[in-house]
């Protein structure tokens, strides 16, 4: 039977700040690199397919890292795993600055994604010390810190890089990302306590228990599918929007960048101010379904837009829908998982998100190339529709489970 409640006490303000800063720095480091990678790769005379591989290496690493670190934090504690992974991030930024070739850069990016797959550990820490009625709001802060980092990171990378100097011209932004990671390690060491009581668990393959939880728990399985479907849809829309806008409005990088910056600001505001109160009032599962519906509707309407300003507004609405959805997925998983297996379950959810960032752009890219410029958005809406049904069915399954628990008691 699922256990709920806290293991530790309420997280202090300084500890919460450090935890959110970890997520913020993760995204700043990711954001610094993303716009620079094509130019960085050119210094190695990389082919376009090699640039794509370096992009995907980070997500592949995160796919494996999220469930692994989540499960390890269940066994060894949240704080040591956070310190280890942030140290790993720091080392990878420095290693990338001195990578001698494209093969080494790919390996470092994979290891960087592996180390950055600590979202589930931060989410698990917050779940340990937060009452379940407050979890949607706290999870929203985690996602908001990501969005703010994604706004600042690309701009910082552009300001600090000097491509004219070749590979050396990209070292300053990488050193800045490494320094921020080192500061996070110090903050974790000094200000963040352990949220879990240590307990010995039987030796068992880490992934075996995590996947067992996935297949035996109807609510968690549904929520992982929600993450995979809706994440594929939204990441695919992000990857195709620039080509679509170029075809429809003759936009360039400046207009597309402005659109994403506005969407990120809307999402961050929503997650800081809106998600917590709405989740308390309407329930996490219902708000999750509403967020999915907003995303599907705005993506479909995007294909009908005739003006750039309307397209910007619809992308912002889609971002709003995702912003109220994602934190509630994590909150529902934490409520429905055993308190000693939250890291593993949240890790699987983040691994599903990493997989969606690989599958979505690939599937929607094929639709763009083989069918029409609007086809990616039609496909995205089709992917989100079953996610809405899964969200509502997860709510009903949880209610039924609660009734069964009362009857057994």
Beta strands, then each sheet from edge to edge (+ up, - down):
end
